[in-house]
Amino acid sequence: MKKIVPFILLSILFLASCNPHSIIKEKLNQHKEVGLMIKEKVPEEFIPQDVKIVSVGDSLTQGVGDSTKRGGYVPYLKEMLEKDKSINNALFNNFGIKGNRSDQLLKKLASNEVRDAVKDADYVIVTIGGNDVMKVVRENFSSLNLKAFTQQRKVYEKNLKEVLTAIRKDNPNSKVILVGLYNPFFKWFADIQEINEIIGEWNQVSQDVLMKYPNTYFVEIADLFYDEGENLLHTDYFHPNDQGYKLIANRIFEKINEEVLEKASTENKENGY
């Protein structure tokens, strides 16, 4: 009998310590701890972030032909980006200069103002090359020949490499987007099919150069102007009009979404987020 009493007392104490309220309380604490751990693992990509974008280059970046005078493709791209759930504000620095060739862009990139902006940029968007082509047209207007375009293309290729090197030197991690060339010359040279081929060759050179640099992307726009022709050109028959800039912005956004935002989302899924 003496042995039974201690056993009963121990049993009562054990049951008291395991009452339902204690068990529920312990489980709730466990859920809280798990919840805190999950919150700690949520990546920054799920929280809308500000993105800083530097636009450099020629009149396409400045926005010549844009009736709203807001900067060509920039306001359209800003609106598209800020509709994305992962982006809070798209903050642009626009350093486009009408008439800039690739050698002049190099000088612009060396300025303290542009260098400081590039150092802090998430994206650097470049439009360049159109005035390099135009230089050949102006200097050989009465006797256009493929040799002149080929020589200038080699100069452009060299300058483009230096442009990318300069950007990478100031910011190794930014995404660099190069907008391709289109043919605005069909109004004057409608019978010269070689102009389309020349633009295609220059665009191919641009893509070949980009392949040597990480986190660089090419945006094709030549086909837009082949399809729509004069409907996308300003009254000067050289620069895009509002609709042209809007379509260019859409192509840039598609590339950013496809190559950057979608890639980040895939990586998050692979990591279990």
C-alpha positions as CSV (number, residue, x, y, z in Angstrom):
1,M,0.0,0.0,0.0
2,K,2.9,2.4,0.8
3,K,4.3,1.8,-2.7
4,I,1.0,2.5,-4.4
5,V,0.4,5.9,-2.8
6,P,3.7,7.5,-4.2
7,F,2.9,6.0,-7.6
8,I,-0.6,7.6,-7.6
9,L,0.9,10.9,-6.5
10,L,3.5,10.9,-9.2
11,S,0.8,10.0,-11.8
12,I,-1.4,12.9,-10.7
13,L,1.6,15.3,-10.9
14,F,2.5,14.0,-14.4
15,L,-1.1,14.4,-15.7
16,A,-1.3,17.9,-14.2
17,S,1.8,18.9,-16.1
18,C,0.4,17.5,-19.3
19,N,-3.0,19.2,-19.2
20,P,-4.5,20.3,-22.5
21,H,-4.0,24.0,-21.8
22,S,-0.3,23.5,-21.4
23,I,0.0,21.4,-24.6
24,I,-2.0,24.0,-26.6
25,K,0.2,26.8,-25.2
26,E,3.3,25.0,-26.1
27,K,2.1,24.4,-29.6
28,L,1.2,28.0,-30.1
29,N,4.7,29.0,-29.0
30,Q,6.2,26.6,-31.5
31,H,4.0,28.0,-34.3
32,K,5.2,31.5,-33.4
33,E,8.8,30.5,-33.5
34,V,8.2,28.8,-36.9
35,G,6.4,31.9,-38.2
36,L,9.2,34.1,-37.1
37,M,11.7,31.9,-38.9
38,I,9.7,32.0,-42.1
39,K,9.4,35.8,-41.9
40,E,13.2,36.1,-41.5
41,K,13.7,34.1,-44.6
42,V,11.5,36.3,-46.9
43,P,13.8,37.7,-49.5
44,E,14.0,41.4,-50.3
45,E,12.5,40.7,-53.8
46,F,9.1,40.2,-52.2
47,I,9.2,43.8,-50.8
48,P,8.7,46.5,-53.5
49,Q,12.1,48.2,-54.1
50,D,13.1,51.5,-55.7
51,V,15.2,51.0,-58.8
52,K,17.7,53.5,-60.1
53,I,18.2,53.8,-63.9
54,V,20.7,55.7,-65.8
55,S,19.8,56.4,-69.5
56,V,22.7,57.5,-71.7
57,G,23.3,58.0,-75.4
58,D,21.9,59.9,-78.3
59,S,18.7,61.6,-79.3
60,L,16.6,58.5,-78.7
61,T,17.5,58.9,-75.0
62,Q,17.0,62.7,-75.0
63,G,13.7,62.1,-76.7
64,V,13.9,64.1,-79.9
65,G,10.5,63.7,-81.7
66,D,8.6,63.2,-78.5
67,S,5.7,65.7,-78.5
68,T,5.3,65.6,-74.7
69,K,9.0,66.7,-74.2
70,R,9.2,64.2,-71.3
71,G,12.2,62.2,-72.6
72,G,11.2,59.8,-75.3
73,Y,10.9,56.2,-74.1
74,V,11.7,57.1,-70.4
75,P,8.2,58.1,-69.1
76,Y,6.6,55.1,-70.8
77,L,9.2,52.7,-69.3
78,K,8.9,54.3,-65.9
79,E,5.1,53.7,-65.9
80,M,5.5,50.1,-67.0
81,L,8.1,49.4,-64.4
82,E,6.2,50.9,-61.5
83,K,3.2,48.7,-62.3
84,D,5.4,45.7,-61.5
85,K,4.7,44.4,-58.0
86,S,8.4,44.1,-57.2
87,I,9.2,47.8,-58.0
88,N,8.2,50.7,-55.9
89,N,9.6,53.7,-57.7
90,A,11.7,53.8,-61.0
91,L,14.1,56.7,-60.6
92,F,15.7,57.9,-63.9
93,N,18.7,60.0,-64.6
94,N,18.6,61.0,-68.3
95,F,21.9,62.0,-69.9
96,G,20.9,61.7,-73.6
97,I,22.4,64.2,-76.0
98,K,21.1,64.8,-79.5
99,G,23.7,63.9,-82.1
100,N,26.0,61.9,-79.8
101,R,28.2,59.3,-81.5
102,S,29.9,56.4,-79.7
103,D,33.1,58.4,-79.3
104,Q,31.2,61.3,-77.7
105,L,29.3,59.0,-75.4
106,L,32.7,57.8,-74.1
107,K,33.6,61.4,-73.1
108,K,30.2,61.8,-71.5
109,L,30.7,58.6,-69.4
110,A,33.9,60.1,-68.1
111,S,32.2,63.1,-66.5
112,N,31.8,63.1,-62.7
113,E,28.1,63.6,-62.9
114,V,27.5,60.6,-65.1
115,R,30.0,58.4,-63.2
116,D,28.4,59.2,-59.9
117,A,25.0,58.2,-61.3
118,V,26.3,55.0,-62.9
119,K,27.9,53.9,-59.6
120,D,24.6,53.9,-57.9
121,A,22.5,52.5,-60.8
122,D,20.6,49.2,-60.9
123,Y,20.3,49.5,-64.7
124,V,22.1,51.5,-67.4
125,I,20.2,51.8,-70.7
126,V,22.2,52.9,-73.7
127,T,21.1,54.1,-77.1
128,I,24.1,54.7,-79.5
129,G,25.2,54.0,-83.0
130,G,22.6,55.8,-85.1
131,N,24.8,58.9,-85.5
132,D,27.8,56.7,-86.3
133,V,25.8,55.4,-89.2
134,M,24.6,58.9,-90.1
135,K,28.2,60.1,-90.2
136,V,28.9,57.7,-93.1
137,V,25.7,58.8,-94.9
138,R,26.6,62.5,-94.6
139,E,30.2,62.1,-95.7
140,N,29.4,59.8,-98.6
141,F,25.9,61.0,-99.6
142,S,26.6,61.1,-103.3
143,S,28.4,57.8,-103.4
144,L,27.4,55.5,-100.6
145,N,29.4,52.3,-100.5
146,L,29.6,49.3,-98.2
147,K,33.3,49.8,-97.5
148,A,32.7,53.2,-95.8
149,F,30.1,51.6,-93.5
150,T,32.4,48.7,-92.7
151,Q,35.2,51.0,-91.7
152,Q,33.0,53.1,-89.4
153,R,31.5,49.9,-88.0
154,K,34.9,48.8,-86.7
155,V,35.3,52.2,-85.0
156,Y,31.9,51.8,-83.5
157,E,32.7,48.3,-82.3
158,K,35.9,49.5,-80.6
159,N,34.1,52.4,-78.9
160,L,31.2,50.2,-77.7
161,K,33.7,47.9,-76.0
162,E,35.2,51.0,-74.2
163,V,31.7,52.2,-73.3
164,L,30.9,48.8,-71.6
165,T,34.3,48.7,-69.9
166,A,33.8,52.2,-68.5
167,I,30.4,51.3,-67.1
168,R,31.7,48.1,-65.7
169,K,34.6,49.9,-64.1
170,D,32.2,52.2,-62.2
171,N,29.6,49.6,-61.5
172,P,30.4,45.9,-61.8
173,N,26.9,44.8,-60.8
174,S,24.5,47.0,-62.8
175,K,22.4,45.5,-65.6
176,V,23.4,47.1,-68.9
177,I,20.8,47.3,-71.7
178,L,21.8,48.3,-75.2
179,V,18.9,49.3,-77.5
180,G,19.6,48.3,-81.1
181,L,19.5,50.4,-84.3
182,Y,16.6,50.8,-86.7
183,N,16.6,52.0,-90.3
184,P,15.2,55.5,-90.6
185,F,16.6,56.0,-94.1
186,F,13.9,54.3,-96.1
187,K,12.3,57.7,-96.8
188,W,15.4,58.8,-98.7
189,F,16.9,55.4,-99.7
190,A,13.8,53.3,-100.3
191,D,15.5,51.5,-103.3
192,I,18.7,50.6,-101.5
193,Q,18.1,47.3,-99.8
194,E,21.7,47.2,-98.6
195,I,20.8,49.8,-95.9
196,N,18.7,47.2,-94.1
197,E,21.6,44.7,-94.3
198,I,24.0,47.3,-92.9
199,I,21.8,48.0,-89.9
200,G,21.5,44.3,-89.4
201,E,25.3,43.9,-89.4
202,W,25.8,46.7,-86.9
203,N,23.2,45.1,-84.6
204,Q,24.9,41.8,-84.9
205,V,28.3,43.4,-84.0
206,S,26.6,45.0,-80.9
207,Q,25.3,41.6,-79.8
208,D,28.7,39.9,-80.3
209,V,30.3,42.6,-78.1
210,L,27.7,42.2,-75.4
211,M,28.3,38.5,-75.2
212,K,31.8,39.3,-73.8
213,Y,30.3,41.3,-70.8
214,P,28.2,39.8,-68.0
215,N,24.8,41.2,-67.2
216,T,24.3,42.9,-70.5
217,Y,21.2,42.7,-72.7
218,F,20.3,43.6,-76.3
219,V,16.9,45.0,-77.2
220,E,15.9,44.6,-80.9
221,I,13.8,47.4,-82.3
222,A,14.6,47.3,-86.1
223,D,11.6,45.0,-86.9
224,L,9.2,47.6,-85.3
225,F,10.1,50.1,-87.9
226,Y,10.2,47.6,-90.8
227,D,6.6,46.7,-90.0
228,E,5.2,50.1,-89.2
229,G,7.5,52.3,-91.3
230,E,6.7,56.0,-91.3
231,N,3.8,55.5,-88.8
232,L,6.4,55.4,-86.0
233,L,8.5,58.4,-87.2
234,H,8.4,62.0,-86.3
235,T,7.9,64.7,-89.0
236,D,11.7,64.8,-89.5
237,Y,11.5,61.2,-90.8
238,F,14.4,60.2,-88.6
239,H,13.4,60.1,-85.0
240,P,10.6,58.1,-83.4
241,N,7.2,59.8,-82.7
242,D,5.3,59.2,-79.5
243,Q,4.0,55.8,-80.6
244,G,7.5,54.8,-81.7
245,Y,8.9,55.7,-78.3
246,K,6.1,53.8,-76.6
247,L,6.9,50.7,-78.5
248,I,10.6,51.0,-77.8
249,A,9.8,51.4,-74.1
250,N,7.7,48.2,-74.3
251,R,10.6,46.3,-75.9
252,I,13.0,47.4,-73.1
253,F,10.5,46.5,-70.4
254,E,9.9,43.1,-72.0
255,K,13.7,42.5,-71.9
256,I,14.0,43.6,-68.3
257,N,11.0,41.5,-67.3
258,E,12.2,38.4,-69.2
259,E,16.0,38.5,-68.4
260,V,16.0,40.2,-65.0
261,L,12.8,40.1,-63.0
262,E,11.8,36.6,-64.3
263,K,15.3,35.3,-63.5
264,A,15.1,36.6,-60.0
265,S,11.7,35.0,-59.5
266,T,13.0,31.6,-60.8
267,E,15.9,31.8,-58.4
268,N,13.6,32.5,-55.5
269,K,11.5,29.4,-56.4
270,E,14.6,27.3,-56.7
271,N,15.7,28.4,-53.2
272,G,12.3,27.5,-51.8
273,Y,10.8,31.0,-51.4
